[in-house]
């Protein structure tokens, strides 16, 4: 299960400002998207590109794989 951590909770995955964040090219020039980065412990860090200070959520690679497969299959199309 994903976990949410702020910078103040003793995150051992590396500080979010030290990660190499990626954002989708589909987000446009307004930055209306989420950002992802690979944390030092192998989990995938996710944050809101418009509210970076709101915290970071970490997912295992397996959790991200399941989500990406669901997105590619159209399981979340009704949310956009």
Secondary structure, DSSP 8 states (H G I E B T S, - for coil): --EEE-TTS--SS--GGGS--EE-GGGGGGT-SEEEEE-TTS-EEEEETT-GGG-EEEE-HHHHHHHHHHHHTTTTGGG-
